[in-house]
């Protein structure tokens, strides 16, 4: 992690996010020990916000305090990832159904623009750009659902499995298929067909889950 010019008002949250992203992104692997002193030096901050961040990360289940070892990274297991995909199939389908009912014109235009950009970059085989736009597509759906609890839960899930999503996205020809599925979901949402949007979204998540599991099995 790089040292950052921290804004004092948001120091605690920034420290938490930096360490969380390092864990979720694989910089710190399961079993790694984290120390307040080491993290403070790495981030260029005092030990107090680091201590608070580690406490919050323990509440999130990403680290664990172990006697005689200090704070140890737990991270996200394959079982966690599979469970998150399965849960997303249900609640993200609901979010998309509600989005189809409540989305406004500005949000529809945003979705359309995202998909058109994805299609453009997919044709150029620019997987990174397509993957980065994937998050924006889903976040727009979450916003349009008009449900803060759904948005909060799904945003956390998306964040927790970011590495798995990246691996899935870049393997098995998933990029082009995902963009096509986004286009189909968008069409259903634009027609305010909540039932169809829900079904298509469930299948979209199921396909992503299956692709991830196939990737893992090939790695073994």
N, C-alpha and C positions, 0 to 999 in steps of 0.2 A: 504494500500500500504506500502511496505517496503522501508526504506531508502536505497539509492543506491550510490555506489561510482561513481560519475559522471565524465565523461571525459569532460573537460572544452570546448573543441572544438565543442562538439555535445550536450551541456547542454540544449539548448532551445528545440531541437528536442526530446530529451529524456524525458524532463518534459511533453511536449505535448503528447507524446505517452503513458506515464504512466497514465496521467489523462484521456486520451481518452479511454484506455483499461479498466480503472476503471468504466467509464460510460457504455461502451458497454458490459462489463462483468457483470454489475449489482451491483457492489460495491456501486456506487452512483445511486440512483433511481431518476426517474422523480420527480421534485418538491424539491429535496434536495438543500440546499444552500451551496455554496462553497465560502470560503474566501481565500484571498491571504495568510494571516497569518497562517491559519490552514493548507493549502496545503504546505506552505513553511516548517513548522515544521514537517509535516508528511513525506515529501520527503527529508528533510535535505538540502534544497537549499535556496538561497535568494528569495526575493519576485519578483525581476525583471523578471526572466525567467517564473515564475508562471503567472505574469500579461500578458506577451506576449502569453503564452500558452492559457490562458482564452480568449484572443482576437481572436486567431486562431480558438479555439473551437466554439466561437460565429459565426464566418464566416462559419464554417462547419454546423451550426445549431444544435449543440449538447448542447449548453448552451445559456442562454439569460440573459442580464442585466435587472433587474427589479428595478424600483425606490423603495427605502426604504427597499429592500430585498437583494440587491447585485446581485451576479451571481447565477442563478438558473438552475439546470439540466433540459434539455428538453428531451434528450435521443432519442431513436428510438421507435416510436409507432407501434402498430400492422398494421395500415394502411401503414406506411412506409415500413414495412417488406413485406407486400403483394405486394406493388408497386415494390419493389426491385426484388422480385422473378419474377414478370411479365416482367420487363424490361430485367432481365437476360435471360429469355427464348429467347428473340430476339438476343441480342448482344453476349451472350455466344455461341449461336448456330453459329453465324458468326465467332467468334474467333476459334471455333473448325473446321469450314469449311476451314478457312485460314490455320490453323495448319496442317490439312490433306494435304494441297498443299505444305507447306513449311518446314515441320518438317524434321530434319536430323536424321541420324542413332543413334547418341549419345542420343538424346532426346527420340527416340523410345525405346531405351534400358532402359532409366530411367523410362518411363511410364510403361513398362513391369515389371520392378522390383517393382515399387510401387504397381501395381495391384497384383502381386504374394504375396507380403507382406500382402496386405489387405486380400486376400483370406486365407492366413495362419492364421492371427489373427481372422478372422471371424469364422473359424472353431473352434478356441479356445474360441470363444465368448468374445474376448477382444475388446469391443466396443470402448474404449478410444484410443487404438492404431489404429484401423481402421479409426476413426474420424480424428485423427491427420494426417494420411496419405492422407485423402481426400483433405485437403488443398494443399498438395504437388502435387497431381494429377492435380488439376485445375490450379495451378500456372505454371506447366510444359506446359499445353495447352496454357495458356496466352503467355508464352515466345515463343512458337513455332508459334504463329500467326504472329509474327514479326510486331506487331502494338503496339507502345507505348501508344497511346490514349486508345485503348481497354484494354490493360493490366492495366493501371492506374485506369480506371473506374471500371473494374471488381474486381480488388484487393480491392478497397475501398468498393465496395458492399459486397464482401465476409467478410470483416472486420466488417462492420456495422451490419451484421445479424449473427455474430458468435454464439450468445446465442441461436437464433432461430434455427440455423443449428444444434447445439448440441442437443437441445430438440427434433427436428425432427429425427435426426439420431438415438437417443436412444429409440425411441418409434415406436410401430406398426410394428415391424420386419423390419424396414427400412434399417438396417445395411446390411443384406445379399442381399437385393434387390439393394441397391446402388452399392455394389461391383460388382454385375452381370451387372448392367448398365455401370459401368466403363469398364468392360471387353469388352462389345459390342462396346463401343465408341472407345476403343483402337484398336480393330480389324478393324474398319472402317478407322481410322486414318492411321494404318499400311498399309492398302490397298490403301491409298491416295484417298479414296472416300469421297470427301468433302461434297457432298449432303447428303449422308447417315450419316456422322458424325454430320452434322448440325441438321438433324431430330432427331437423337438419343439424342443429347445434349438437345434440346428443351424439349423432353419428360422426360429426366432425371430431369431437373429443375422443370417441371410441376409436376412430381411425388413428389419431395421434398416439393414443395409448398403445395400440397394437403395433404401430411402427416402432415405438420406443422399446417395447418388449422384444421385438424381432432384432433390433439393433443390439440389445444386451445379450441375447442368446448367441449372436454371431461373434460377439467379443470374447465369449468364453472358450 
